[in-house]
Amino acid sequence: MTHENADLSATRALARGAVAARDRPLPEPAVRAALAAIVDWTAVTVGGAVAEPATALRRGLLTGTGPCRLPGTRDGASAETAALVNGTAAHTLELDDIYAPGLYHPGAPTIAAALAAGERGGVGGADLVRGVVIGYEVGNRVAGTLGAAHYRYWHNTGTAGALAAAAAAAEVLRLDVERFAHALALAATTGAGLQQTFRSDSMGKPLHSGHAAQAGTVAAFAASAGFTGTPSVLDGEIGMGAVMSDSPSWDAAAAPFGPGFLVERTSVKPYPCCGHVFAAIDAALELREAGVRAEEVTRIEAESYSTALTVAGNPAPTTPFEAKFSIPFVVAHALVHGEVAAGAFTDDRLADARVTAVMNRVTLRPGAEFDEAFPARRGARVTVVERDERERAVTVADRRGDPANPVTREQLDAKFRSLVEPVLGAERAAELRELLWDLTGVADVRSLPLEPV
């Protein structure tokens, strides 16, 4: 699909698929997956709302009033600003969901945009759920098409995420095919996010997600009023695919939507750090549970796919942010402390002599089997050698939280409580969680108890 004809463009194909699906009830598996995604997004957004950089963003933007809310706060804002702040808050804790084949965090920008459009319009929960399903479908298809070649330089969450956000908002607004396609085209040319941002301790990475949510929201509202974009922006001669990837085929854009939806392929993050390190954490924890003691380990080898080593191979992190992108650190922490939770990424743990000693024994190596399976599967192997020269290894083919190794509803509820109760209180958190799991029965999304009492 490399044509200038609007009828043959990838944006038009995606818009046609989305609007055609509007006349059919969503399958129950897609609804369940979307509800789980919204529960997870709310948890990480409320938790992230009271942390930097989301708090700095609110201060800088002077939020306080507006038709849309900022979950976890008493502030309001315009729909575009709410999408920006909420999309940033959702990615702040590095706990938001993943679509592995697209190397991409779909929930943060998608649901932020859907909620902004939904609150501005006062829609019901069922409409919000449909917007989320369609947003995930479009964003995941775009991210998967752009692939690893795009991820080499770009942050897919900031680029494909803008189209996901536009699709979610466009679906909530019930745009026709023409305006839906223009929303996608506008989002494609305004999304952004550079991989270089990952290489230092800055607030830019979560801002990619917030900007994608805002760009998509603006694109949908603009298109609803007749603002036009370039239909061939994805698949044209110098479009996104050619300039920002390896000129991939856009045939996936034309495939019908459903009955299976890509929101069902969501990975939920069990650890508050870069997803590329999860399989190594899983392996290290399994070794510890099998009796390996950190003080007895003399050598450690961690194997994974090459992208994991590129993005998260920092051998000597000096800040909590850098530690979230360090396989040596998380493997050492898992072996020493038996967990990798929020408390792992603090200055105290970085200064922990036991963790540092074990971290210095870790070597990294790319594994051909993991490279071949990537990006659909994210595996790792951790091998330890103990003082008595005994060697033990654990291989994890699918990290915890992926569709092949999913978290349970009970585990997701526990994650929700851990993040929301400190902000909203136990009683309000429980009320909100119950309403979110039954969101299709909520008449107006503005009634959700998203703010502290």
C-alpha positions, 0 to 999 in steps of 0.5 A: 500500500504505497499510493497517494489515492486516499481510498487506498491509503493505510489511514483510510483502511484503518478507519474503514475497519474501525467504523465497520466494527462499530455496527457489531457488538464487541466479543466478550474476550475483547471487552474483558481484556479492555476492562483489565487494561482500564483497571491497570491504566487507572492504577498506574495513572493514579500512582504516577499522578503523585510522582515526578514528572507528572507533578512537575507537569501539572505545576508547569501547566497550571492545571486546576479547572476544566471539564476533564479530570486528572485521576489521583488529584482534585485538578481538572483541565481541558481535554487536550491537557488532561490527555497530556498529563494523564498519558504522562502519569500513566508512564511515570512509574514504568508499570504500564502495559505492553504490546510485545510484537510492537515494542510498545506501551499501548495503554498510557496514550490510548486510554488517556485520550479515550477518557479525555474525549469521553469526559468532555462528551459525557459518554457512557462506560460502554462507549469508553470501552469500545474506544479503548478496544479500537485504539489498541487495535489501530495502535498495535497494528501500526506499532507492529508494522513499524517494528524493530527497525522503527524502535532502533531510533524511535519510541513506538509509544510516542509515535504509534501511540499517537495514532492509537490515541487518535483512534480511541478518541475518534471512536468515542466521538463516533467519527465517520470514515473520512474524518476518522482517517484524517484524525489518524493522518494528523496524529501520525505527523505530530507524534514523536519520541526519540530513543536517545531519551532513554539514555539518560535520567530525564523526564522525557520518556513518560512525556512521549506517552503524554504527548502521544495522548495529546496529539491523538486527542487534538487530531481527533477533535480537529478532524471532527471539525473538518481539519484534514490530514495527508492520507498517505502519511503512513505508506507514502513514498516519504511517509512514516514507513519509509522514513522511520522504518524499513518501508514495511508492508501495510497490508495488516491495516486492511485486515478486518477488525475482529472477531479477535482483537489485539487488546487481548494480546496485552502484557501486564507489567509486574515489575516497575522497570523496563520490560526488557529486563523482566525475563531476567528478573523471573529467572533470577527469582526462580534461582533464588527460590531454588536455593541459590544464595547471592553470597555464594555466587561467584559468576553470573551470565545473563542471556537475552535478545539483543535489543534488551542488552542495547536498551537495558544493558547498563552495567553500572547504574548511578541513579534510580532511573538508570537502574530501571534499565539495567539487567545487571542491577535487577538480577543482582537485586532479585538474588539479594533481596528476593524481589524487584518492587518499587523499593528496589529503585532508590538511592539506598538500594543503589548504594547497597554493597551486597547488590553492588558486589553481585552486580559486578559479577554479571556479564551479558550475552545475546542469545540466538534463540531469544533473538529469533523469538523477539519481539513476539516473545521476550525471553532470557536465561540466567546462569550462576556459578557458585563457590563450589563450582556448581552451575545452575541455570534457569531459562524463561521463554515468556516473561511474567505478565505476557499473554503466554504467562499472564497475571491473574485477576487477583494479581491485577487487583493487588497491583491496583490496591498497592498503587491506588489505596495510598492516594485515594484511600482503601474505601474509595479505591475499592469503590473505583475498582468495582466500577471499573470492572463493571464499566459497561454498566456505568452511564456517564464516565464523569461519575467515576470516583477518580479524585481523592475525597 
